[in-house]
Amino acid sequence: MKKINRLFPLASLLFLAMAFWACEETEENKNSKKPKARGAIGEIIIAIDSAKWQGQVGDALKDIFEADVKGLIRDESMFTVRRVDPRAMTRILKMATNIVYVTTFDDRSSASQNINALFSKEAKEKASADPSLYMLRSADEYAVGQELIYLFGKNDQELISNLRANKNKLQNLFHVRERDRLEKALLARKSSAARVAGEKLGLSINVPASYQIAKAENDFLWLRQPTPRTDRADISLFFYEMDYTSEDQVFPEEIIKLRDKIAQAHLYGDPNNRNSYLIIEKVDPSPVFSNFRINDNFAVEIRGGWKTNNLSMGGSFLAYVMVDTEKGKLYYMEGFVYFPSQNHREAIREIETLLLATEILPKEEQAS
């Protein structure tokens, strides 16, 4: 096991790299005798003293890792958190994919001292001298493919201040990591039919082989992964291509109009009922719009709820409007979930992963 006190002779370099560096897989990691990290997508183990977890430090951590996912039709936390006493971190728990150790150097509890013992005197002095130092990342410490971070401070107040200031960075660290893990699993076997169909729209579409083409036209493609199982969400993805002529097209009200136009032409809860086309839920939840970039192309992200116009079905959705100024094209791509009375977080994570794996093809590669 690597010890932090062995790492801290290099403390100056490590602390300069505090702004979230990523470790690439090396030949040494590939051949490592360590076990492979394991854990469900979205799961994080937090090792922290119980009193600290129930106090203000715990509140700050919950605000980061248990924050609600925006745009879902019901409240769901961003991650599934398991709080563990540091003294109870067994060999099995130490093989988890995502682990967060939390401590302050003034805490005399035996649980916090269990973590503090990993820090050298020099490391503690450096952290005490610079209140902005609060985190250390360690890849593959106990298992290959593991992300382990230490969150620390001189006292509770200092740690809480850093946690609040870096909330978005900490969320994004694990969010991007989990999306990358999911992408490797999902795209182990890709759908060649979806790839060919996407080329007609000028897109390189990467989805699992389990996704089927529900409808394909020159400017529209609908992919669906239906399932007869009650433990698996019904996920649909659709893509639409049109000319880009004005910046007004990426304004929220124009995006909603475009989405309604697409749905009325192609998307129905009941194909035999033309009044069952899909619409965006305007309240509870209201759609959330964010500017975005996908492979250096300007995009707008939309998260929210959908329902059929006749109110027979509904669920959560995630969409991107992506602009290709070079080709003069605008792409609307969306994934929506139908999974009544069940959580939608992981289905939306799957949709996000697949939509962000979509690329705009160069003009010469677009199928005619």
C-alpha positions in Angstrom: 0.0 0.0 0.0 1.3 3.4 -0.9 1.6 5.8 2.1 1.1 9.5 1.8 4.0 10.1 4.1 6.2 8.4 1.5 4.7 10.6 -1.3 5.2 13.9 0.5 8.9 14.3 -0.1 7.5 15.3 -3.5 4.8 17.4 -1.8 5.7 20.6 -3.5 5.1 19.1 -7.0 2.0 17.3 -5.9 0.4 20.3 -4.3 1.1 22.4 -7.4 -0.8 19.8 -9.3 -3.8 20.1 -7.0 -6.0 21.4 -9.8 -7.3 17.9 -10.7 -4.7 16.1 -12.9 -5.5 12.8 -14.5 -3.3 9.7 -14.5 -2.9 7.9 -17.8 -2.9 4.1 -17.8 0.7 2.9 -18.0 2.2 -0.5 -18.9 2.9 -0.9 -15.2 -0.8 -0.5 -14.4 -1.8 -3.0 -17.1 0.6 -5.6 -15.6 -0.2 -4.7 -12.0 -0.8 -7.6 -9.6 -3.4 -5.4 -7.8 -7.0 -6.4 -8.1 -9.3 -4.5 -10.5 -11.4 -1.8 -8.8 -15.1 -2.5 -8.7 -18.2 -0.6 -7.9 -21.5 0.5 -9.4 -21.5 3.5 -11.7 -22.2 6.6 -9.6 -21.2 5.0 -6.3 -18.7 6.8 -4.0 -17.4 5.6 -0.6 -16.6 8.4 1.8 -14.4 7.4 4.8 -15.0 10.0 7.5 -15.5 10.1 11.3 -19.2 9.8 12.1 -19.4 13.0 14.2 -17.8 14.9 11.3 -20.2 13.4 8.8 -23.2 14.5 11.0 -21.8 18.0 11.4 -21.0 20.9 9.1 -18.3 19.1 7.2 -20.7 16.4 6.4 -23.3 19.0 5.3 -20.7 20.5 2.9 -19.9 17.0 1.5 -23.6 16.1 1.0 -24.1 19.4 -0.8 -21.4 18.3 -3.2 -22.0 14.6 -3.7 -25.7 14.3 -2.9 -26.8 17.3 -4.8 -29.9 16.8 -7.0 -29.4 16.1 -10.7 -30.9 18.9 -12.6 -33.9 18.3 -14.8 -35.1 15.0 -13.6 -38.8 14.5 -13.0 -38.2 13.5 -9.4 -35.4 14.3 -6.9 -32.3 12.0 -7.3 -28.8 12.7 -6.0 -25.9 13.0 -8.3 -24.0 10.1 -6.7 -24.8 7.2 -4.4 -22.8 7.8 -1.3 -21.8 5.2 1.3 -20.3 6.6 4.5 -17.8 4.3 6.1 -15.8 4.7 9.3 -12.1 4.9 8.3 -11.2 2.2 10.8 -13.7 -0.1 9.1 -12.1 0.1 5.6 -11.7 -3.6 4.9 -9.7 -5.0 2.0 -13.0 -5.4 0.1 -14.0 -1.8 0.6 -10.5 -0.6 -0.4 -11.1 -2.1 -3.8 -13.9 0.3 -4.5 -13.7 2.3 -7.7 -14.2 5.7 -6.0 -13.0 6.4 -2.5 -12.9 9.8 -0.6 -11.0 10.1 2.7 -11.9 13.2 4.7 -10.1 14.6 7.8 -8.9 17.7 9.6 -5.5 17.7 11.3 -7.0 19.1 14.6 -9.5 16.3 15.0 -8.4 14.0 17.8 -11.1 11.3 17.2 -9.6 7.8 16.6 -11.4 7.6 13.2 -9.8 10.9 11.9 -6.4 9.9 13.5 -6.6 6.8 11.4 -6.4 9.0 8.3 -4.1 11.6 9.8 -1.5 8.9 10.4 -1.0 8.6 6.7 0.3 12.2 6.5 3.8 13.1 7.4 4.6 16.0 9.8 6.1 17.9 6.8 2.8 17.4 4.8 0.7 18.7 7.7 3.0 21.8 8.1 2.7 22.6 4.4 -1.1 22.3 4.5 -1.2 24.5 7.6 0.9 27.1 6.0 -1.3 27.3 2.9 -5.0 27.2 3.6 -5.8 26.7 -0.1 -4.4 23.2 -0.1 -7.2 20.8 0.6 -7.0 17.8 -1.8 -4.6 15.0 -2.9 -5.5 12.5 -5.7 -4.0 9.1 -5.8 -4.7 6.7 -8.7 -4.8 2.9 -8.4 -3.7 3.0 -4.7 -5.4 -0.2 -3.7 -6.8 -1.4 -7.0 -6.3 -0.8 -10.7 -8.8 1.7 -12.1 -9.4 3.3 -8.8 -9.8 7.0 -8.0 -8.9 7.9 -4.4 -8.9 11.4 -3.1 -8.0 12.8 0.3 -9.8 16.0 1.4 -8.2 17.7 4.4 -7.8 20.9 6.2 -6.2 22.4 9.4 -9.7 22.6 10.9 -13.4 22.2 10.0 -13.8 25.8 9.0 -10.9 25.8 6.6 -12.0 22.5 5.0 -15.6 23.6 4.7 -14.5 26.8 3.0 -12.4 24.9 0.4 -15.2 22.4 -0.2 -17.7 25.1 -0.9 -15.3 27.0 -3.2 -14.5 23.9 -5.2 -18.0 22.2 -5.3 -18.3 22.2 -9.1 -14.8 20.9 -9.6 -15.3 18.0 -7.2 -18.6 17.1 -8.8 -17.1 17.3 -12.3 -14.1 15.2 -11.3 -16.3 12.2 -10.5 -19.0 13.0 -13.1 -16.5 12.9 -16.0 -14.8 9.8 -14.6 -18.1 7.9 -14.3 -19.1 8.9 -17.8 -15.7 7.6 -19.1 -16.2 4.3 -17.3 -19.7 4.0 -18.7 -18.6 4.8 -22.3 -16.0 1.9 -22.2 -18.7 -0.5 -21.2 -21.5 0.7 -23.5 -19.4 1.0 -26.6 -17.6 -2.4 -26.4 -20.0 -3.5 -29.2 -21.3 -0.7 -31.5 -24.3 -0.7 -33.8 -23.0 -0.5 -37.4 -26.6 0.1 -38.6 -26.8 3.3 -36.5 -23.4 4.4 -37.7 -24.4 4.1 -41.4 -27.8 5.8 -40.8 -26.1 8.6 -38.9 -23.8 9.3 -41.8 -26.7 10.5 -43.9 -27.3 13.3 -41.4 -23.6 14.1 -41.3 -23.0 12.6 -37.9 -20.8 9.9 -36.5 -23.2 8.2 -34.1 -21.8 5.7 -31.6 -24.3 3.6 -29.7 -24.4 0.0 -28.4 -25.5 -2.8 -30.7 -28.6 -3.2 -28.6 -30.0 0.0 -30.0 -32.4 -0.5 -32.9 -33.5 1.9 -35.6 -37.1 2.8 -35.0 -37.3 5.4 -37.9 -34.8 6.8 -40.4 -35.3 9.7 -42.9 -33.0 12.1 -44.7 -33.0 14.6 -41.8 -34.2 12.4 -38.9 -33.1 9.3 -37.1 -34.8 7.6 -34.1 -32.9 4.9 -32.2 -34.5 2.9 -29.4 -33.4 0.4 -26.8 -36.7 -1.2 -25.8 -36.7 -3.8 -23.0 -39.3 -6.2 -21.5 -37.6 -6.1 -18.2 -38.8 -4.0 -15.2 -35.2 -3.3 -14.1 -34.1 -1.6 -17.3 -35.3 1.8 -18.6 -36.8 2.2 -22.1 -34.3 4.7 -23.7 -34.8 6.5 -27.1 -32.3 8.7 -28.9 -33.2 10.8 -31.9 -31.2 13.1 -34.2 -32.4 15.9 -36.5 -30.4 17.9 -39.0 -31.3 21.3 -40.5 -29.7 24.4 -42.0 -28.2 26.9 -39.6 -29.0 30.4 -40.6 -29.2 32.6 -37.5 -28.1 32.8 -33.9 -31.7 33.1 -33.0 -32.0 29.3 -33.6 -30.2 28.6 -30.4 -32.4 30.8 -28.1 -34.4 28.7 -25.6 -37.8 29.6 -27.0 -36.7 28.7 -30.6 -35.2 25.4 -29.4 -38.5 24.5 -27.8 -40.4 25.3 -31.0 -37.9 23.2 -33.0 -38.3 20.3 -30.6 -42.1 20.5 -30.8 -41.9 20.6 -34.6 -39.7 17.4 -34.6 -42.0 15.6 -32.2 -45.2 16.4 -33.9 -43.8 15.0 -37.2 -42.1 11.8 -35.8 -42.5 11.0 -32.1 -45.7 9.5 -30.6 -46.4 7.7 -27.4 -49.0 5.7 -29.4 -48.3 5.5 -33.2 -52.0 5.1 -33.8 -52.9 8.3 -31.9 -51.6 11.5 -33.6 -52.5 13.5 -30.5 -49.9 11.5 -28.4 -46.8 13.4 -29.7 -44.1 14.3 -27.2 -43.9 17.8 -25.7 -41.5 19.4 -23.2 -42.8 19.7 -19.6 -42.8 23.5 -18.9 -43.0 23.2 -15.1 -42.1 20.7 -12.5 -39.5 20.4 -13.8 -38.9 23.5 -15.9 -36.3 22.9 -18.7 -32.8 23.9 -17.7 -30.6 25.4 -20.5 -26.8 25.6 -20.4 -24.2 26.7 -23.0 -21.9 23.9 -23.8 -19.1 22.8 -26.2 -19.0 19.4 -28.0 -15.7 18.7 -29.8 -15.1 22.5 -30.2 -18.6 23.1 -31.6 -20.9 25.5 -29.8 -23.9 23.7 -28.3 -26.8 24.2 -25.9 -27.6 21.5 -23.3 -31.3 21.1 -22.3 -32.4 19.0 -19.3 -36.0 18.5 -18.2 -39.1 16.4 -18.3 -41.2 15.3 -21.3 -44.8 14.1 -21.6 -47.2 13.1 -24.3 -49.6 15.8 -25.4 -52.5 13.5 -24.3 -50.8 13.0 -20.9 -50.6 9.2 -21.2 -46.8 8.9 -20.7 -43.9 10.9 -19.5 -40.3 10.9 -18.2 -36.9 12.7 -18.2 -34.8 13.9 -21.2 -31.4 15.3 -22.1 -30.8 17.1 -25.3 -28.1 19.1 -27.2 -28.4 21.6 -29.9 -25.1 21.6 -31.8 -24.0 24.1 -34.4 -21.6 23.4 -37.3 -20.8 26.9 -38.7 -18.4 25.5 -41.3 -21.1 23.4 -42.9 -23.9 25.7 -42.0 -25.8 23.0 -40.1 -27.7 22.7 -36.8 -28.2 19.4 -35.1 -30.7 18.6 -32.5 -30.0 15.4 -30.6 -32.0 14.1 -27.6 -32.4 11.1 -25.4 -35.5 10.5 -23.4 -36.4 7.9 -20.8 -39.6 6.0 -20.2 -39.3 4.2 -16.8 -42.5 4.8 -14.7 -42.0 5.0 -10.9 -38.3 4.3 -11.2 -35.1 6.4 -10.9 -33.8 8.0 -14.1 -30.4 9.1 -13.1 -28.4 6.3 -14.6 -30.5 6.2 -17.8 -29.8 10.0 -18.2 -26.1 9.3 -17.6 -26.2 6.7 -20.4 -27.9 9.2 -22.7 -25.3 11.9 -21.9 -22.5 9.4 -22.5 -23.8 8.4 -25.9 -24.8 11.9 -27.1 -21.4 13.3 -26.2 -19.8 10.4 -28.2 -21.5 11.8 -31.3 -19.3 13.8 -33.7 -20.0 15.9 -36.7 -18.5 14.4 -39.9 -16.4 16.4 -42.2 -18.4 17.4 -45.3 -16.5 15.0 -47.6 -17.4 12.0 -45.3 -21.1 12.7 -45.2 -23.1 10.1 -47.0 -25.3 11.4 -49.8 
